[in-house]
Amino acid sequence: MRKSALASLSLVAALVVFQASAANAWTRSGGGVGPRGGTWHSSGSGSCAGGSCSSSQSFTGPAGRTTTRQGSTTCAGGTCNHSATVTGPNGGTVTRNSTITRN
């Protein structure tokens, strides 16, 4: 069972696609089959410009239920502020905010 799960994770890692393009933008997508035969899919995109970055991700699991994440980070003067909101398949949300200051 453990070997099967590791093989599935290896396949998943091999399927993830990462692309970088102009203007510091990126996209990625991936998918795979879990140890019980269920399929999943994920995708994401983001970009950075002028000290600010934003990103958006989506994950759809084997039962067809989707979880999304929206995030942004802004840095200026040695301080970075980050905010991310995750919305689960039932519509509930969790938001996390943090600040990092370099001395």
C-alpha positions in Angstrom: 0.0 0.0 0.0 2.8 2.4 0.9 4.7 1.7 -2.3 1.5 2.4 -4.3 1.0 5.8 -2.6 4.6 6.7 -3.2 4.3 5.7 -6.9 1.2 7.9 -7.2 2.9 10.8 -5.6 5.9 10.4 -8.0 3.5 10.4 -10.9 1.8 13.5 -9.6 5.1 15.3 -9.3 5.9 14.4 -12.8 2.6 15.7 -14.1 2.9 19.2 -12.6 3.7 21.8 -15.3 5.4 25.1 -14.5 5.7 27.9 -17.0 7.3 31.4 -16.6 6.6 34.2 -19.0 7.2 37.9 -19.4 6.2 40.4 -16.7 7.1 37.9 -13.9 3.9 35.9 -14.5 3.5 32.2 -14.0 1.0 29.5 -14.5 0.9 25.8 -13.5 -1.4 22.9 -13.7 -1.3 19.3 -12.7 -3.4 16.2 -12.0 -3.1 12.6 -11.3 -4.7 9.4 -10.0 -4.7 8.5 -6.3 -4.0 5.1 -4.8 -7.8 4.3 -4.9 -8.2 5.3 -8.5 -9.8 8.8 -7.9 -8.5 11.6 -10.1 -7.6 15.2 -9.0 -6.7 18.4 -10.8 -5.0 21.6 -9.7 -4.1 24.9 -11.4 -2.7 28.2 -10.5 -1.4 31.5 -11.7 0.3 34.6 -10.4 2.4 37.6 -11.2 4.7 40.1 -9.6 5.3 43.8 -10.4 6.5 46.8 -8.5 7.0 45.1 -5.2 3.6 43.3 -5.2 2.8 39.7 -6.1 -0.6 38.0 -6.4 -1.6 34.4 -6.9 -4.6 32.2 -7.4 -4.9 28.4 -7.0 -7.6 25.8 -7.4 -7.7 22.2 -6.4 -10.5 19.7 -7.4 -10.4 16.4 -5.6 -11.6 12.9 -6.6 -15.2 13.7 -5.4 -15.4 16.8 -7.7 -15.2 19.2 -4.9 -13.1 22.4 -5.3 -10.9 24.4 -2.9 -9.5 27.8 -4.0 -6.8 30.1 -2.6 -6.3 33.8 -3.4 -3.1 35.5 -2.1 -1.2 38.7 -2.3 2.1 40.1 -0.9 3.3 43.7 -1.0 6.8 44.7 0.1 8.2 48.2 0.7 10.9 49.6 2.9 11.9 46.2 4.4 8.4 45.3 5.4 6.3 42.7 3.6 2.5 42.3 4.1 0.9 39.0 3.1 -2.8 38.0 2.9 -4.3 34.8 1.7 -7.9 33.5 1.7 -8.8 29.8 1.2 -12.3 28.9 0.3 -13.3 25.3 0.9 -15.7 23.1 -1.0 -18.6 23.9 1.4 -18.1 27.7 1.0 -16.3 28.3 4.3 -13.3 30.7 4.2 -10.1 31.1 6.2 -8.1 34.3 5.9 -4.5 34.6 7.1 -2.6 37.9 7.3 1.0 38.3 8.2 3.7 41.0 8.3 7.5 40.4 8.1 9.9 43.2 8.9 13.7 43.0 8.1 15.9 44.8 10.6 
